[in-house]
Amino acid sequence: MAPYETDDAADATRDEDPRAGRRKAARYAVPVAVVGVAAATIGLVPALAASGDPDLPRITAKQLIEKIAKSDVQQLSGTVRINTDLGLPNLGGLENSLASGAAKGSGDGSSADPQSQLTSLLSGTHTLRVAADGPEKQKLSLLESGSEYSLIHHGKDVWGYDSKSNAVHHSTSADSGKDRKAEPPATPKDFADQALKSVDGTTSVTVDGTEQVAGRDAYKLLIKPRQSGTTVGAISIAVDAKTGMPLKFTLTPKSGGAAVLDAGFTQVSFAKPAGSTFDFTPPKGAKVTDEKQDSAARRHGRESGDGFAKGGMKGAGVLGKGWTSIATFDTGAKGALPTGSKGGDVGGFLGSLGEKVSGKFGKGTVFSTRLVNALITDNGKVYAGAVTKDALVKAADAAK
């Protein structure tokens, strides 16, 4: 294997815009709360080299980042495998119910609504089929045992279809533009775009050899935080040597062990997909929900939701910078944890899953995953980020 130049590309990439060309590539949304927090708070992360790596020309980290930014892939089809292991506690399926309920609070309640679908990606291994033909035609299908959920964008129309319930959700580009911009990523390119936003003076970036992904030769871009206090170990992005498109993305925590998030193509083609791929007609007997007709109800649901949402997210902000930045907001709810709108000690149950802490800020509870940690104080303030428990407590003390 040819030697590779490894350079710290932090300063060199500060003026680069890794998001250039995002509209040109396939864009798919996965409304998963925890993954969304991880993507927004940090960036994303590393895979180990395999034997028999391809022999490719030397390239620097700066050149590889430029190659990603200039990638002009507009047509593709393939299969993406996503594995998420946040280390969430086993609650007998309750965690998925809670996540689904939270998603429905921002959607229309239809099982075909993207806001209330795809929550299963919070954990486990899942298979997605993806296809794109320019900025006006994209399709994502989540394949589950005996069922399939598809999200199709064709021109001004956006369709969601849940085969299990035979439910259809329809919106137009004008209706759903804001929602799609706010939705978390799903493909390796989406994750890579988020990761590259974190490349600054707090980050070390090098080229870590080569590998093969989905039968294609790729360079490996390795991103590592320089700051202490973060839970992020490293990010490895496999970049297609020919097109510059990210093919695989792996995030590992500083604590070690299995990857927190691993998303990569197992099969990919850059040929033009068949036009029929993006055609959709609601099946006979399907229940169709039109977002235009339901937009008022959706707004009301977002504005009057239970739990934390009911108190509003006041005083939202960010403390610190780089990989140790911490998102903050005030739920406005004294006593911190909710009790549930229909009775029951939900706060007591959730509290049993967390760790009690105290400091100058008072008392609170820290909820931990292998990547993202959150501190909820007894006066209703929330501190969350890809940082350690001690970093959260220090931030809360300093903000007192």
N, C-alpha and C positions, 0 to 999 in steps of 0.2 A: 504494500500500500504506500502511495506517495506521501511524503511528509506534508503537514499542514501548518500554515502560519496561524498562530494564536495570538490575538491582540485584544487589549481591553478597549472595547468599542464604545464605551460610555460617552466620551466627549464627541467622538466622531459621529455618533448617531443622534446626538441631541437635536440637530437641525433637520434630521430626516423625518418624513411623515409616513410611517408604516401603514397608515390607513389609506394612502393613495391607491386608487384602483379598487377599493372595497366594493364599489357598485358594479365592478366588472366581474367579480367572482361570485360563486354561489353563496347565498346568504340564507341561513336557516335558523329559526328561533327555537329555543328550548326553555320554556318558562319554568325553570327550577330555581327556587329561592336560594338554596345554599350555594349551588354552583354559581348563581348570579352574584352573590356576595363575594365569593372567592375571586371571580373574574374581575369584578369592579374594584376590589380592595387591593389585589396584588397584581398578578399577571398570571402566567401559567407555566408547565415544567418537566424531568430527564429520563431517557431510556438508555440502557446499557448497550454497549457495542457488541455485535455478534461476530462470530468467526466468518471468514470468507467475505469481508467487506469489499465493495467495489473500489477499483483504483481510479480515482478521479483527479483532474488537475487541481493544483493548489489554489486555495482561495482564503482571503482574510475574513474576519467576522464582519468588518464594515462592508466588504463586497457582497457577502452573503445577505446581509440585511437589505442592501440596495437591490439585490436580486429579488427578494421577497416583495419589496415595495413596488417594483416594476412589473411584477407578474401580471399577465394579461389573459388569464384563463377565463373564457366566457362560456365554454361548452364542456360539459363533463357528465359522467354518470358513474355510479359505483356504490360500494357497500362500506359503511363505517361501523366499526365496533367501538363501543364506549363502555368503559368499566369505571365505576365510581365507588370508592371505599373511604368514606369520611369517618368511619368508626362510630356511626350513630348507634345508640343502644337498641337492642332488640325489644320492641314493644308489642310484639305479636301483631304487627300490621297497623298499630295505632299511629305510628309516625307517618305512614302514608295517608291515613285518613285525615290527620291534622294538616298535612301539606296540601292535600286535595281540597280541604275545606277552605284553607287560606287562599288557594288559587281561585276557587269559585267566588270568593268574596270580591275579587277584582274582575270576574267574568260575568257571563249571563246565566250560568248554571247548566248550560248544555254540555253534555259529555263530549261534544265535538269542538267546543270552544278551545283554542290553543291555550288560553289562560288557565283552563282547568284540566288540560291534558298534559301528557308527558311528565307528570310528577314522579313517575316510576324511575326516572333517570337519577333520582336522588341517591340510589344505591343499586348495587348489583351490575350485571353485564347485560347490555342491550345491543340490538342490531338495527341500524338505520340504512335505508336505501335512499340515495340522493341523486338528483339530476338537475341540470341547469342548461339553459340555452339563452344566454344574454340576460340583461337586467329585467326583462319582462316575463320570463318563464323559469320557475323553479319548483321543485317538488321534493318533499321529504316524507318518508314513510317509516313509522316505528313498527317493527314486526314483533309481535308478542305471540305467545302460544295460542293458536286458534283464532287470532284476531289481528287487525291491522288498523293503525291510525295514520291518516294521510293529511298533509298540509300542502295545498297546491296554490301557487301564485301564477295566474295567467292573465296578462294585461292588467286591467283594472280590478279584476276579480280575485278574491282570496277565499279558498274553500277549505274547510276542515271537515273530515269525514271519519266517524268512528264506526267501523264495521260491526263491532260487538253489539252496540245499541241501535245501529242503523240510524244514527243522528248526523245531521249536517249543519255546519255553521257557515254562514256566508257574510262577507264584508267586502268593501271596495278599498282600493289603495288609499283613497282620500280619507276613508273612515279609520283605517288601521295603521296609517303611516307612523303616528306617534308611538303606538303600542309596539310595533315591530322594532323601532329604534331602541326602545327600552328593554327589549327581551334579551336574555342571556344567549351566548353563542352555542353552536352545536358541532360545527365541522372543525377539523384541524386548523384551517385558515382563520376561522373566527377566533379560536383560542390563541393562535399566534399573534393576531392583531392586538388582542388584549395584553398579551405578554410583552410585546415590543413597546407598549406604552410605558412600561416600567423601566425601560432602559435609560438610565441617567447616571449621575455621579455616584449613586448608591449601589450600582450594579456592575458585575464583571461579566463580559461576554466574550466567548471564544468559540472556535470551530473545533469540534471534538470528533474528528474522523468522519467516516461514512457508514452507510448501511443500506440495505434494500428494504423497501416498503411496497407491498402490493406489486412486486415484480419490477419496481423501478429503482434506479440508482438515486441515492439521496445523500446530501451533506447533513451533518448534525450540528445544530447551533445550540450551544450550552450557555444558559443564563443562570447566574448565581448571585444572590444578595450579598452585599458586603456588610450590611448592618447586622448587629446582634439584636436579639429580641424578637426576630420574626420566626414563624413556624415553617416558613418555606425553605426547603432544602435546595432545590435546583429545578430548572426547566430545560427540557431537551426538545427541540423542534426538528423533525426530519424534513428537509427541504428538497423537493424534486430538482435534480441537477439540471434538467432540461428546461422546465417551465418556471421554476422558482416558486411553485405553489407548495405550501406546507402539506405534508402527507400524514404526519403523525405528531402527536403532542403528548408528552408524559410529565406529570407533576408529582414530585416526591416530597414528603415532609422532612424537616430537619431531624425528626425523631427516627427516621429510617423505616424499614419495612416496605410493604407493598406500596405501589403508587396510589396517591389519593385520586388522581384522575388520569386515565389513559385513553386517548381517542385517536384512532388511526384508520386509514383505509385498508381494507383487506383485499379489495379489488377496485380498480379505477380505470376509466377510459376517457380520453379527451376528444373522442369523436362526437359529432352532433347527435343528440338523442332523437329518437323518432318523435314527430310532432304530436302523435297521439298520447305520448307520455303525460302531457300537460292538459289534456282534455278531461273535463269532469261534468257529469250530469247527475243530479241527485237520483239515487235508486228509487224504484217504485216503493211507496209506503214509508219512505224515510221522513222523519220529523225534521223540518228545515227551520232554523232560527236565523233571521236576518238582523245583522247588527244595527242597521239603520233604524229599524222599528224598536229595537231594544236599547238604544243608546242612553235614553233617559234613565231607564231602570239600572243600567250598569253604573252610571254616574252616581245614582242614589245609593247603590250598594257600596261603592267605594267611599262615599262620604259618611255613611252611617253604620259602618261595620263594627262588629263587636271587638272585645279584647283591646289590644294596643291601638288598633286603627281608630277606635272610637274616641280615644283621647287626643288623636292627632299626633303628628310627628313634629313637634315644635323644637326650635333651636337646633336644627340639623346642621352638622358641620364636620370638619375633618381636623384631627389633631396630628401633628407630626408630618413627616414626608417620607416618600419612598416606600420601602417594603414594610416599615414599621408604622405607617399611617393608620389612624384609628378613626372610624366613622362614629359620630355621636348624634344622638337626638334625645328628646324628652317626650315620653309617652303621655305625660300629664296625669298619670295614674299613680296615686300614692299607694304604698303597699307593694309596689313593683309588679308582682305576678298576678294575672287575672284570676277571677274566681269562676268565670263561665257565666254566660247569659241565661242559662237554664238550670242554674244550681250546680252543686257539686264543688268539691275543693280542687279545682283544676290547678290553682296556684300551689297548693300543698303537694300535689302529684308532681308537677313540673319541678318544684323546689327539691324534691327528693332525688331528682336526676342531676342536680347541679351541686357545686361545692360552695359552702358558705364562706364568705370573706369579709374582712372589715378593714378600715383605714381612716384617714382623715375625712374622707367623704361620708363615712357612716358605715352602714352594713349593706350587703348585697349578695347576689348569687352568680357564680361563674358557670356558664354552660360551655362545654368543650367538645370539639371534634378533633380529628387529627390535623386539621388545617386552620379552621376559623374558630375563634373563641369569642364569647360575648359575656359582658358583665352587665347585669341588671341591678341597679341599686334600689334600696327600699323607698327612695323618693321618686322612682319612676324614670330615672335616666339610664340610657343604654350606651355602652361603649363596645364596639365590635371591630375585629380585624384579624388578619393573619399574623397575630402576635401572641406572645406567651401570656399566661395569667398574670404574672408579675407586672408586665408592661401595661396591662389594662388597669390594674390597681394603682400604679404610679400615675397613669393618665387621669384617672378619676380623682386622685388626691390633688394633682396639680390644677385641675379644673374647678376644684371646690371654691 
